[in-house]
Amino acid sequence: MTRPLEPGDADAFRSPRLLDVLIPTRNRPAELATTLAGLAAQSGPAGFAVVVSDQSDDEPGWAAPAPAAMVRVLRHRGHPVLLTRHLPRRGLAEHRAALLANSTARHVLLLDDDVWLEPYAVARLLTALRELRCGFVGNAVHGLSYADDERPEQHDGYEEWAGRPVPEDVRPGTPQWQRARIHPAANLLHVTRKLGLAPGEWRAYKVSWIGGCVLFDRAKLVAAGGFDFWRRVPANHQGEDAAAQLAVMRRYGGAGVVPSGAYHLEAPTTVTDRGVECWQVLLGTEPAAEGATP
């Protein structure tokens, strides 16, 4: 019989460190275990911490045997883990805002609960953010069920940064918005193969936004408003990650990084009511929906 899993001390968790990984989750114990396993196998950096915030309908996902075991592995390898419950549910943006409020680290990695990372993914993202000195860098997720589905007509969304990323005001209807064509299915995987990168080599490319695995300079994310816009949108929203990234890009710039070490588990979504796009409200292309907090 396994022993109960200690959730961790929130006050003790608030200590200066290089990186916190912030994971929101709901009703996904198997996927969460896979995500945590990827983090437990990272080659670096030493001592990064993990916050898991659960909104499951019943028992928290991290209490199931597989994710609980991975939490113990992470702690055994020197990574503090804080396990929290965050209810009632007020939408994706509010959940991320609560996660961000738990961190005082220099950098925060916003990682979805259905993404497995290669062992060098986190270290490469940190290297990229330090060298590029922008607001965020990210690894778009590969959907390997599409590995044989090559779509060259969508590869024109890939454009590399020649130097350090600069601030951009990316909006719908602009050519920059079409960069998102590179991220569905396995498009980025196919583009990366054509680049023929040497071991250890990476490149930064221009994005509209990135889903699933994004590393922020925490101070810059907070200065751009973080996810405080949750009060302006109803609970049934999506696109909170895109909205935050667009705000950070306007001030500090952002970039995608290849090769991406992030792989999507392609599990069914647990968020089925997605009536409002956050970025539409924030960019003024759609009025705030009824039910938003004034």
N, C-alpha and C positions, 0 to 999 in steps of 0.2 A: 504494500500500500504506500503510495507516494505521500510525502508530507505536504502540508498546505504551502502555497506559494506566497512569499512575503511581497506586498505591493511596493515597498520602498517608502522612504520618508521624503515628502515633498520639500520640506524646509532644508533638509540636508542636501537635497539634489541641487539646490540653487547655489552652485559654486562656480567660479570662473573656469572655463575650459575652452578648448578650440572648437568643438563641434558637438551639437545635439542633433540626433535624428528624431524627427517628430512623425508619428504614425497614427492617423485616425483609423478606427476599425469598427465594423458592425457585422455580426452574424457570419464571420468568416474565420473560424478557428484553423481550418486546414491551410487556407491561403496565408493567414498571419504566420503560421509556423514556418512556411516556406520563405516568407519575407525575412523573418528573424534569422532563419538558417543562413541566408545570404549575408546578413550583417555579421553573424558570428564567425563567418569564414573570411572576413576582410583581412587583407594583408596590412592595413594601416588606415588611419593613424592610431597610435596607442591611446587608449583611454577615452575614446569618444563615448558619449552617453546616448541612451535611447529612452524616449517617452512614448508609451502606448496609451492612447485614450480610447476607451471602448464605449459604444452606444448600442450594444446588442440588446435584443428583445428579452432574452433570458439571462443565463449566466454569462459573464464576460468571456470573450474568446480566448484571452490569455490564460484562463483557468483550465482549459482543456489540456490533456496530457502532452500533446506534441508542442504547442507553443510554450507551455510551461517549461518543458525540457530545454527549449532553445533560450528562454530567458535565463535559465540557470547556466547554460553554456556561456552566454554573453557575460554574465557576472563572473563566472569562473575565469574568463579571459581578461578580466579587468575593466569591463564596460558597465558602468552603473545603469540600471534600468528602473524607471519609475512607471508603475502600472496604475492607471486611473480609470474611474468611471465618470462619464460626463453626461448627465441627464437632467432635465428632459432635452430631447433633440430640438434644436432651433435652426437646423440647416447646416450645410457643409462649411460655409464661411465662418459661422459662429464657432463651430467645432475646431477649425484651424486657428481661430483667434485665441481660443482657450489653450490650445497646445502651445502656441507661440508665447503666451503669457507665462508658461512654466519654464521658459528658457532664459538664461542669461549668457549663453555661449556666444563666442565671436561669430560663429557660422551656424546656420541651421539647415539641415537637409530635410525637405518635405518629401516624404516617401509614402506612396500609397501602400495599402495592405495586400496588394496583389502583384507585387513586383519582386523578382529575384535579381540580385546583383552579383556580377562576377567579382572575384576576390580583389581585383585592383581598381574597381569602379570608384569607390569613395576617395581613395588617395589621388586618383587622376583628376577628379572633380576639384578637390582642394588645390592641387597644383595649378589647374587652369584658372580658378578664381583668384589665386594669389598673383599669377602672372598677368592676367587680363585686367584686374583691378576694376571690375564692373560690378553691377548690382547682383547679378545671379549668373550661374551656368547650370546646364541641365543635361541629362541623358534621356532622350526620348526613348520610349519602350519599344522593343521589337516584338511583333506577334509572329512566332515561329511557325504557326499553322499556315502562314502565308509565304514561307521561305521560297517556295517554288512559283509564286505568283508575282512575276516581275512586271512592273508598270513603268516603263521608261518615260511615258508621257507625263508622269507626275514628278520626275526627278529634277525638273527645272526649278523646283522650289529650293534647291540647295545652292547656297552662295556663301563662300568663306569670307571671314573678316581678314583684311590684309594687315591690320594692326589691332590695337586695342579697340574694343567696341565703344561706340559713341552713343549718347542718348538719342532715342528715336521716339516719335509719336506715331505709333502704329495703330491704324484704324481700319474698320471695314471699308471695302471699296477701293483700297489702295493696293498697289503692287506688293507692298510688304505683307499685307494680310494673306496673300496667296502662298507665302512660305510654308504655311501649315500643310500644304499638299505633300510635303516630304515625310510626314510623320505617320500616316496611317499604315496598317498592314506591316510589311517588312521593307518598305521603300528605303528607309535609312540604312538598313543592313545591305541592300543591294548597292546603294551609292558608296558605302564604305568599302565594300569589296573592290570596286573599281578604282578607288584611290590608291590601293597598294601600299598602305602605310607600313613602315618598318616597326618592329617590336618596340614598344614604349613611345612611339610617335603619336601625337594627337593634333587635331585641328579644331578651330573654333569657327562656327558658321552662324549666319544670321537667322533669327527666328521671329515668328509672331508670338508664339507662346509654346510651352512644353508641358506635357502631362506626365504625371507619375513619379518623377525623380528630379527634383530641382534643389540646388544648393544656393542659399542666399547668404550674403553679408547681412547678418541680422540687424545691425544698426541701420543699414540702408533700407531694408524691408520695413522696419518700424517707422523710419522717417517718411517713407512714401505712403504711410497709412496702414500698413499691414493688412489685416482682414477686418478692420473696424467698420468697414462698409456693411457688415452683416446686418446692421440696424436699418439699412435703407432698402433691403430686399426681403421678400417673404421667405418663409422656410423652404418652400418647394422650388429651390433654385439649383443651378449648376454653373460651371464656368468661374467659380471663385478663384481657382488657381490662375486662370488666364487673366482675370481682372487685376489680381495683385501683381502679376508679372508685367502687365502693361503699364501700371503705375510706376513700378521700379524702373522699367526701360525708359520712361519719359525723363527720369532724373539722372540715371546712372548707366543705362545701357545693359544689355544682357546677351547671352550667347548659348547656343547648343554646342556640345562637344562630341566629336567622333574620334575613335570608336566609342559607341555607347555600350556600356556594360549592363544595361537594364533590359530585362525580359518580362513581358506581360504574361501573367498566368492565364489570361483570356477567360476568366471566370465570369458568370453572370453578375451584373451589377446589383448591389443591394439598395441603390437609390433609384427608385422607379418613377417618382413624382418630381419631374424637372421642368416645371412650367416657365421658369424665368432664367434668362442668361444674365449673370451678374454684370458682365462687361457692357451689355446693352444698356442697362440702367445707369452705370457709372459714366459711360461715354455720351449719354443723352440721346441715344438712338431709340430708346423705349422708356416710357414713364415708369416710375416705381409702381409695382403692382399693389393691389389692395391687400392689406395685411402686413405691409412693411412697417417697421417701427419708425416713427417720425424722429 
